[in-house]
Amino acid sequence: MKALTIILIILILNICNISAVQKDIKEMKETEPRQTEPAPTAEPDTGITGDTKLYFCPDGGTQYHLDPDCQAVNEQFRPMQETFTAAELNDEKYIQMDACPVCGAPERK
């Protein structure tokens, strides 16, 4: 009987302690300052301008590249010789091409 009483006391103390901890957590959440969305930042300067040369394989290439020796291109086609400028990205001749993610070719804006 004495052991049962001790166990009950321990259980009651643990329940009270859990309730106190839960209350403390709730109070902390209520007093914490609200996180706000960070202000939008300017796009990083990549050094890419309208004059930047982009490379492609004229024989069926589907991507344009920043690096004429891009590792995504089959070795037999490297280094690529055909070029156009970033200013021409939206021209009809190049509009079907996608930016190469390997060499970091710029996306269209």
C-alpha positions in Angstrom: 0.0 0.0 0.0 2.8 2.3 0.9 4.5 1.6 -2.5 1.2 2.4 -4.3 0.9 5.7 -2.5 4.4 6.6 -3.5 3.8 5.7 -7.2 0.6 7.8 -7.2 2.4 10.8 -5.7 5.2 10.4 -8.4 2.5 10.3 -11.2 0.7 13.3 -9.8 3.9 15.3 -9.6 4.9 14.3 -13.2 1.4 15.3 -14.5 1.7 18.7 -12.7 5.3 19.1 -14.1 4.1 18.3 -17.6 1.3 20.9 -17.3 3.7 23.5 -16.0 6.1 22.9 -18.9 3.2 23.1 -21.4 2.1 26.3 -19.9 5.7 27.7 -20.1 5.9 26.8 -23.7 2.6 28.4 -24.5 3.7 31.6 -22.7 7.0 31.6 -24.6 5.2 31.3 -27.9 2.9 34.2 -27.0 5.8 36.5 -26.0 8.1 35.6 -28.9 8.2 38.3 -31.6 6.5 37.3 -34.8 8.8 36.3 -37.7 8.2 38.4 -40.8 9.0 37.6 -44.3 12.4 38.8 -45.4 12.4 41.7 -47.8 13.0 40.7 -51.4 16.5 41.1 -52.4 17.9 42.3 -55.7 19.0 39.6 -58.2 22.7 38.8 -57.8 25.0 40.3 -60.3 26.0 37.3 -62.5 28.1 39.3 -64.8 25.9 38.3 -67.7 25.0 41.1 -70.1 23.3 41.2 -73.5 26.8 40.9 -75.0 27.5 37.6 -73.2 28.4 34.9 -75.7 26.3 31.7 -75.5 27.2 28.5 -77.3 25.1 25.7 -78.9 25.4 22.7 -81.2 23.7 23.5 -84.5 23.1 19.9 -85.3 20.1 19.2 -83.1 21.3 20.8 -79.9 18.4 21.5 -77.5 20.3 23.6 -74.9 22.4 26.7 -75.0 25.6 26.9 -72.9 27.7 29.5 -71.1 30.8 27.4 -71.5 32.0 26.3 -75.0 33.6 23.2 -73.3 30.5 22.3 -71.2 30.7 18.8 -69.8 27.0 18.2 -70.6 27.8 18.2 -74.3 29.2 15.1 -76.0 32.9 15.3 -76.3 32.8 15.1 -80.1 31.0 18.4 -80.3 33.3 20.3 -77.9 34.4 23.0 -77.9 31.3 24.4 -79.5 31.9 27.0 -82.2 28.4 28.3 -82.9 27.5 31.3 -80.8 24.8 33.9 -80.2 24.4 36.6 -77.6 22.3 36.7 -74.4 20.4 39.6 -76.0 19.2 37.1 -78.7 17.8 34.6 -76.3 14.2 35.4 -77.2 14.8 35.4 -81.0 12.8 32.9 -82.9 15.9 30.9 -83.9 16.8 30.2 -80.2 13.5 30.3 -78.4 13.1 26.5 -78.4 16.4 26.0 -76.6 16.7 25.6 -72.8 19.4 26.9 -70.5 22.0 24.3 -69.6 22.0 23.7 -65.8 25.5 22.2 -65.8 27.4 25.2 -67.0 25.1 27.8 -65.5 23.7 29.3 -68.7 21.3 32.2 -67.9 17.6 31.6 -68.0 15.4 33.8 -70.2 13.7 36.7 -68.4 
